[in-house]
Amino acid sequence: MHYNQKYFRTTLSACLFLAHFSAQANPIACFDTNMGNFCIELFETQTPVTTANFLSYINNGAYTHGIFHRSVPDFVVQGGGFQIVDSADGKSLNPVTVLPPIINEYKISNARGTVAMAKLGNNPNSATSQWFVNLADNNDPRNPQNLDIQNGGFTVFGRVLFDGMSVFDAIEKLPIRNLGGSLSATPLKDFDGTQASFNNLVQINHVAVTNTVGVFSEGILSFPVDIGTGTALAVSLRLIKDNPSIVFELDLTSVTSLASNPASIATFSSQNSQLHIPSVMINASTQINNVVMSLTNAESYQFTLLSFDQIN
């Protein structure tokens, strides 16, 4: 198919808008819990300090066997503060050993499905291990719980992917009990209304981190790409057709330039009009490799899927 290569490159390069969410090769942390599985895309480029801090807690095991100790319906579900520990005397619920507080990196709004750091009141630079998922759009200026304007703004460092919000919606519906101290609003699973036990706590069994180039979630495929101009772009393609062929269309308003090229990046070849994405995560347990698409409509930037390799 013939098209104006200069026009294609110039239009892409001119559309350097701030993306709604990042579209670079971000780490993805997937959590296995007793309420189901969910994954979080970590916004490493926008919030490098916060992301590194979160990964440090994952890597040192602080979130494994952790619990969600706070649930406020229509507001947040919070974890990262406590961990179930086995010993010779049985189980105990211990505070997570915290690392030094980190600087505030508020840049992204606290919309539903985003993940942010908890911190002390009147101290923007006090976040350590605790984090929360926004159950609602906690960025409405009319809302007294607007987290974008409180305490320097609460740092959003990720978003829940795929159907992961169904896990938090289920946690939101659980009964809440005051177990004392910082456990004043603790959600309880399978609770019969009598004495709460460790089995009733919402627990994280395991956390795994995956590095992938692209993410396909809620009909949007996001990834960084080198189009041969020397500048890496973050882009999003929207699924517009899935039968008989799978067709995506570039969302021009999603395009933004990246300060540096990620270690792994998609490439577009103007010679054969093909887009190659090394890896794409499509759900909490499946990643595909070597995704190849062809530019089949240059005017509206539509790409048709040609092939991919499934790896798990």
Stockholm file with secondary structure:
# STOCKHOLM 1.0

chainA/1-312         MHYNQKYFRTTLSACLFLAHFSAQANPIACFDTNMGNFCIELFETQTPVTTANFLSYINNGAYTHGIFHRSVPDFVVQGGGFQIVDSADGKSLNPVTVLPPIINEYKISNARGTVAMAKLGNNPNSATSQWFVNLADNNDPRNPQNLDIQNGGFTVFGRVLFDGMSVFDAIEKLPIRNLGGSLSATPLKDFDGTQASFNNLVQINHVAVTNTVGVFSEGILSFPVDIGTGTALAVSLRLIKDNPSIVFELDLTSVTSLASNPASIATFSSQNSQLHIPSVMINASTQINNVVMSLTNAESYQFTLLSFDQIN
#=GR chainA/1-312 SS CCCCHHHHHHHHHHCCCCCSSCCSCCEEEEEEETTEEEEEEECTTTCHHHHHHHHHHHHTTSSTTEEEEEEETTTEEEEEEEEEEEETTEEEEEECCCCCCBCCCCCSCCCTTEEEECCCTTCTTCBCSCEEEESSCTTCTTCTTCTTSSTTCCCEEEEECTTTHHHHHHHHTSCEECCSTTCTBEEBSSCCSSCCCGGGBCBEEEEEEEECSEEEETTEEEEEEECSSSCEEEEEEEEEECSSSCEEEECGGGCEECSSCCSSCEEEETTTTEEEEEEEEEETTEEEEEEEEEEEETTTTEEEEEEEEECC
#=GC SS_cons         CCCCHHHHHHHHHHCCCCCSSCCSCCEEEEEEETTEEEEEEECTTTCHHHHHHHHHHHHTTSSTTEEEEEEETTTEEEEEEEEEEEETTEEEEEECCCCCCBCCCCCSCCCTTEEEECCCTTCTTCBCSCEEEESSCTTCTTCTTCTTSSTTCCCEEEEECTTTHHHHHHHHTSCEECCSTTCTBEEBSSCCSSCCCGGGBCBEEEEEEEECSEEEETTEEEEEEECSSSCEEEEEEEEEECSSSCEEEECGGGCEECSSCCSSCEEEETTTTEEEEEEEEEETTEEEEEEEEEEEETTTTEEEEEEEEECC
//
